Amino acid sequence: MTESKSVASPFHGVFFDLDGTLADTAPDLVAATNLLLVARNLAPKPYELLRPHASAGARGLLNGAFGITPEHPDFVHLRDEFFLNYEKALLVHSKLFDGMDDLLKIMEEANLPWGIVTNKSERFTNPLTELMGLSERAVSTVSGDTTPHAKPHPEPILHAARIANIDPTKSIYVGDDIRDVLAGKAAGMLTVAAAYGYCGCKEPPELWGADYLIHHPLDLLKIIFPNRG
């Protein structure tokens, strides 16, 4: 673990997207998707091909595997079957990204609260964060169906800040999709694009308009603690 130094942060809190930012959940999401293909006597897709679609959840993964959009007549059936597959195997290969636990521990030692804001539904977010030991560490966890809106709308992020009693304008939001940057900016937060994540949209993260770009979770330290040695 990186050595921690007691240095105050100018920020009041840090909020993270879950899939592709806080945790590497793509292995289990891709496995649930490939089960759909195998059940239809189709060849599973390579992990590397489906990984970038993981940030967009079922919509993105079904598009990557079957080339369909939510308007397709088979979409709802496939989505529901995907949900069942995923629900049965939420935490087989998923884990925090390398360096993320060290980052969280350093923040916790500095009494800098952190939370989770994801478009994943509570049906999956709550058991997954519980199994990963994150739910009791995060000051707030907001899913895509916790509020009437999902990212890129700012309400989920603002709701997470309200739960934690943290000023959003003195906070950071970190995510691996342009939706995260748009939502964070609309909420008044400093935004950080996680280039180590899935980054599945067409534009590269350098073009998302984030305030900062990081290539490893521990790169966030110099942003959170600008006066840290």
N, C-alpha and C positions, 0 to 999 in steps of 0.2 A: 504494500500500500504506500502511496505517496505520502511523504511526511507532512503532517498538518501543522500549521502555524496559526496562532490565534490572532487573526487580522480581521477587522470589521469590514463588512461589505457595504457599499453605498445602496445596495438593493434590499428590499424588505422581503422578497420571496422569489422563488424560481418555479415555474410550472413547465411540465414536460408532456409532450405527446407520448403515447404508450408504444404502439407498434412501430418499430423502425427508429425509435428515438431513445426511449428508456430501456426497452427490452427487444431482443431479437426473437420475435415470435414467428417469423416467416417459415421456419422448418415445419412447425405444426400446422400452420395455415395452408402451406403447399401440400402437405400430406393429406389434409382433409379434402383438398381440391382434387388431387390425383385419385383418391378413392372413387370420386364421381366418374372419372374416365374409365378406371378399371372395371367398375360395375357395369359399364356399357360396352365392354370388350374393346376399349380404345387404349392406345398406349399412353402411359403417364408422360407428362411433360417434364423436361429437365428443370431441376430446381432453379438454375440460373435464369431460365426464361421466365418463370413465374414469380421469382423473388421481387422484382420491381413493382409488381401489381399488388403486393401485400398491403401497402399503405392505404389502398382504396378498398380494402375489405372484400366482402363477397362480390360486390359489383366489379371490382378490378380483377379479382382472381377468376371469376367466371368468364370475363371478357378474354383474359389471357389463355384460358384453357379451351373455351368453346367458341370464342369470337362473337359472343352475344352481349347485348345491352339489356337494361331493365325493361325495355319495350318488347323484347322477344317473348312469344307466348310460353316458352319453356323456362323463362328466367325464374319465376317465383318457385316452381317446383324444385329446380336445381338449387336455388338459394336455400330453401328449407332443408333439403337433404344435406347440403354443405354444413349448415348450422348444426344438424344432428351429429354429423361426423366430427366436427370440431369440438362440440361440447363433450364428446366422449374421450377426447385426448387433448385437453387444453395445455398440459404441461408435460410433454414427453421430451422434447428437445429445446423448447424455448428457455431463454435465460437472459439475464441482464447483459448488455453489451460489455465487452472487456473495458475495465476502467470505470464503469458506471457506479458500481458499489463503492469504490474508493471515493469517487466524487461525492456521492450522497453522504458518506460518513464524514468527509471533511466539512460539508455544509452543516451537517447535524452538530458536529463539534463546535462550529462557529455560531450555533443557534440561528441558522438561516433556514427558515421553513421552505419546504418544497411540496408541490402537489402534482396531480395527474389530470390532464384534460384530453380525452380521446373521443373519437367518433365511434368506437366500438360500443355495442349496446351493453347495458348493465348485466344482461344475462351472461355475458362472457367476462366483462371487466371485473366484476366483483369476485367471482370465484378465482379468477386467474391471479389478481393482485393479492388475494388471501393466501393462495397456495405459494406464491413467490415471497411472502413475508413483507409485502410492500404496503398493505392496507393500513397497518398500524403505524407505519413510519410517515406516510403522506398526511399532510394537514388537510387535504381535501382531494377527493377523487370524483371527477365529473365525466359521465359517459355521453355518448351521442344522443341518448334518449332520456337523459336526466332533466333537461330543459326542453322547451318546445322547438329548439333550434339545434343544429349541428354546425361544426366549423365548415365553411369559413365565416359563419356568423360569430360575432364576438361574445354572445351571451353565455356559452358554456365556460369560457375563460373568465368572464366577469363574475359568473356564479361561483366558480372555484375560489376567486379572490375574496368574494363576500363571505363564503363559508369560513375561510381562514382569517378573516378580518385584516386583509392585506390591501394596501393601496395599489391598484393595478398599474398606475403610472410610475410606481417605484419598483416594478417587477420585471422579470424576464420570462419570455415564452420561447421554448425550444421545440422544433419539429422538423420532420424530414419530408414535408410536402408543402407545396405553395399555399394550400389551404391554411396551414399552420401560420405562415407568415402573414397572410391576409387577416386572419382572425386575431392574431396577436397585435398587429398594428391597429386594427379597429378597436381593440380593447385598451389601447394606449400603452402597451408594453413595449419594451425593447425586444426585438426579435432576433433569434439565432437559428440559422438553417443548419441542420445536421447532415452534412454531406456523407457521413459514414452510413446513413440509413438507406431506406429503399428508394427514395427519390424517383417515384414512378411516373411523374408527369413529364410532358414533352420537353419543357424548358429545363435546363440544368440549374442546380441550386444557386449558381452564381448570378442568375438572372431573376431570382424571385424578389429582389428588393429588400432582403433581410438586412438588419443592421450589422450582423456578423455572420461569418461562415466558419464552421468548425469541422475538422476531419477525424476527431477522436473525442470521446466524452471529457477527458481531462483537459482538452483545449479550453473548456468552459471556465476553468479556474482563473485564467488571466482576465476574463471578462467579469466574473463575479467578484473577484478580489483583485482589483487593479493595483493595489498597493502591496500585494503579497510578494515576498521575496522569492 
